[in-house]
C-alpha cells in the first residue's frame, strides 16, 4: 500500500508521471482491475473493492477469482494480498479494517456508476491520458500463474 500526498493525486500531470506501481496503487487501481477482468474474466476473475471501515482511508480495487488476485503488486493469493493490505494499512491508520465487496466490472470505468455504488472512481479517460492502455501494458508484462492460464482453454 502506498500513500501519497493528495496534491499528487489531484494534479493529473504529476499523477501520470508516477511509476506504474504507484500510479496503479494510488488512484488508478480500478483501471488495472478492469484490464485484468477483461483479459481473465472467462476464468472467473471479477473486481473486488477493499472498502475500509467508516472513517478510514485506503480504498483499493483488485481482480480475483476468489483464490488468485491481481493488482499493482502483480499476481498473488487473495488471502496473502488481503493480509498484506491489512497489515500495511494498520501501520498508517491503527485499527484499520475492511470489507471485501464484489462489484460489477462496468462500475470500474464509469464515474456515474461508481458514484452510485458508493466508491467514486475516475474513468480511464479522466487521467492525463487514457489509463487503460497503460493498465493493459502493465498486465501484459506480468504473465498469470499457470493455473490461470490452464483455465483459458
HELIX and SHEET records of a PDB file:
HELIX    1   1 UNK A    6  UNK A   10  1                                   5    
HELIX    2   2 UNK A   12  UNK A   16  1                                   5    
HELIX    3   3 UNK A   20  UNK A   25  1                                   6    
HELIX    4   4 UNK A   29  UNK A   40  1                                  12    
HELIX    5   5 UNK A   41  UNK A   43  5                                   3    
HELIX    6   6 UNK A   78  UNK A   92  1                                  15    
HELIX    7   7 UNK A  105  UNK A  109  5                                   5    
HELIX    8   8 UNK A  111  UNK A  116  1                                   6    
HELIX    9   9 UNK A  124  UNK A  126  5                                   3    
HELIX   10  10 UNK A  131  UNK A  140  1                                  10    
HELIX   11  11 UNK A  146  UNK A  151  1                                   6    
SHEET    1   A 5 UNK A  74  UNK A  77  0                                        
SHEET    2   A 5 UNK A  68  UNK A  71 -1                                        
SHEET    3   A 5 UNK A  60  UNK A  64 -1                                        
SHEET    4   A 5 UNK A  46  UNK A  52 -1                                        
SHEET    5   A 5 UNK A  98  UNK A 103 -1                                        
END                                                                             
